[in-house]
Amino acid sequence: MTAGNSATAVIGGDFTPLDDLTSLDDFLATTSAMTQAGPLLIRHFDLRPAQSLDYVPVWDAMRQFTANRNDDTPDQIWMLTHQPVFTQGQAGKPEHLLNTEEIPVVQIDRGGQVTYHGPGQLVAYVLIDVRRAGIGVRELVEDIEQSVIDVLAQFGIVGESQRKAPGVYVNGAKIAALGLRVRQGCSYHGLSFNVDMDLSPFRRINPCGYEGMPVTQLRDLLPPSADVGDLMEKAAHMLGDALTAHLRRSGTESTRH
């Protein structure tokens, strides 16, 4: 970080599961729409930039949900967008934070290095009982990556994954980052998909720990004549459908109602 980063707040520490679920219930009550696909519940939060969510309360809710779930708890996917924030993974190296300035940095418990979240980026938190589903973490990662690739294909865009650097890329530029944590056989954290956002904060970091890694977004890859109205909503529903299809094949037994 540079010397001008006095406004940066680094937050971390262990999490103690809460017996009182009031805060989690209050958070989940802000869901704007839900899709029930068998035992898989997709929660759509308000994706408008003005309704972007602060990172830490959502992170707390994810951990709380995971810590308190049981064998009968339905798997969930949370679709939302965040206020500007850099998140640094467990093994994150400070040298990958170049000039964060006024944007907070949050030290979190997923794998990987630093990434950026902000309005116009679609975040999908994947809360799956992988042990119950009978799938491995690598298979879950591949399902998530392929879901984004499938969404891009619907827009006529060719995406690809890279084994050495998880995520999805278009012509070598990263359009989606991925990081998970598995605790007691259940996943949380997930995917960030650049849809229609300000990409400039990525220049303040080495994205995912790679110096000079180019990043891109869905809107910039569409032809000028494309209808980009409600692009975030379109992408969210497409991604939800793609995740449901892949997770069904991998063992979550999701069926559309």
Secondary structure by P-SEA (a helix, b strand, c coil): cccccccccccccbbbbbccaaaaaaaaaacccccccccbbbbbcccccccccccaaaaaaaaaaaacccccccbbbbbbcccbbbbbccccccccccccccbbbbbcccccccccccccbbbbbbbcccccccccaaaaaaaaaaaaaaaaaaacccccccccccbbbccccccbbbbbccccccccccccccccccaaaaaacccccccbbbbbcccccccccccccaaaaaaaaaaaaaaaaaaaaaccccccc
